[in-house]
Amino acid sequence: MHHALWKRTARAQAMAVRAGEVSALDLVDAHLDRIAEVNPAVNAVTQLLAERARADAAEVDRRRAAGAELGPLAGVPFTVKETTAIEGVPTTYGAERFRDFVARCDAPPVARLRAAGGIPIGHSNMPTLVLAGVHSRSELFGDTVNPWCADVTPGGSSGGDGAAVASGMAALGLGNDSGGSVRLPASFCGVVGLKPTYGRFPADHRIGPDDPALSAQVLVVDGPLARTVDDLRLAYELLAGTDPRDPRAVPVPLYGEPLPCPLKVALVTDPGGHGVHPTVRKALESAADALRDAGYRVDEVTDVPRLDDALDAYGRMTCTEFATTWPSVKPLLGEGGHRYIEMGMRRTRPVELTEYLRLIGVRMGIQRDWAVFLEEYPLVLGPVFTDPPFAPGDEMRDTESHQRVQNALRLCTATSFVGVPAVAVPTGVVEGLPYGVQLVGRSYREDLCLEAAEEVERRLGVLTPVDPRP
């Protein structure tokens, strides 16, 4: 029983603890045993909080023995990306410079999961400062290995969480996404991931006391990873809401009004017409068939609104902001860590203030066009990544590889720029590697994305947990 606990879903783990079937301490110990077994090969968990997690579990058990009502995540272990603060633990961003940067309090999403009874069991790996590439390799902690195959990246920048959840080291992972950083690891590791609407979850993405630049505030959102859509829904319900530390978070209902059936889904196999691999196209067709079987109306459409405009504006706004701080940031990235951003900056030059202000208006226009499109099609079914998974570090091997990875992520980039929600869900395994798709929805209609993803999962299956493979 002890050794099988880590295989259960987060919801089942919490139910077992609340019912007294197992103790929270046994649940945490089962995950610690699993981490000891597989993390040496996967290297997803960076700062293991073993004794602290056991103490938290003992407190859950004490409260249960006293008759207290336990929360919906009672005793459930979760990992937290190295960008996100856990009180009393260094928030290192994977960089030597922040090795001793101890957090004074929990970040809002950590506080919410902890308030629901969840237990942070450790930090998780990522590219240094989230800037050193798409593969999860950090200056402090090295490379995270995809548990499905060491020859391909687990993705990034939330790759540590994706690999940890996929291999059973935690039931949930807490990452963030500004252009695919939750969805890509979910797809490459065979798990599910949610990028919420801008403003749905409260967050704090400051490094120190200063607020980040505009793009970092409107593009980056925190999001959970899980093995099942039901667990993703559970995390979604707990993470949503307002918080005085984040004025961006808005009090929007978790579930919107029912829409007329059959719900229309726009299938976009090749966003922007830049090419899509046959295996990815097949994954999209499988998901489309699953949705049709569930009663959705799936129409293949040519494209999403203004994809290339969104990519251009995203690139120029972010590169302009990078340029202002790059001389001080570059030395923090460690050996070779600067190459990925510099490749992008060579291709996309910073703009002057007048043009930057114009691009802010362009973003609003693109958001408006997307809102009109989503009025007709409340959901979009599209690729997370238009190519198969790639080798670790390939995204900065040379200019051509860098461009190929950026191009393959284009729908993730555009939807982050627009700010709409999306759920990544697996569709199956091809030649030993998991593949997945994403379902993009109207603003603040994560519920529609989750419902559709659940129908895909119901027909195409849950792929994890898995044992690490060479």
Secondary structure, DSSP 8 states (H G I E B T S, - for coil): -GGGGGGS-HHHHHHHHHTTSS-HHHHHHHHHHHHHHHHHHH--EEEE-HHHHHHHHHHHHHHHHTT----TTTT-EEEEETTS--TTSB--TT-GGGTT-B-SS--HHHHHHHHTT-EEEEEE--SGGGTS-SS-EETTTEE---TT-TTS---SSSHHHHHHHHTTS-SEEEEEESSSTTHHHHHHHT-EEEE--TTTS-----SSSS---HHHHHH-EEEEEESSHHHHHHHHHHH-S-BTTBTT-----SS-----SS-EEEE-SSGGGS---HHHHHHHHHHHHHHHHTT-EEEE-S--TTHHHHHHHHHHHHHHHHHHHHHHHGGGG-TTTTHHHHHHHHHS----HHHHHHHHHHHHHHHHHHHHHHHH-SEEEEES-SS----TTGGGTSHHHHHHHHHHTHHHHHHHHHT--EEEEEEEEETTEEEEEEEEESTT-HHHHHHHHHHHHHHH----------
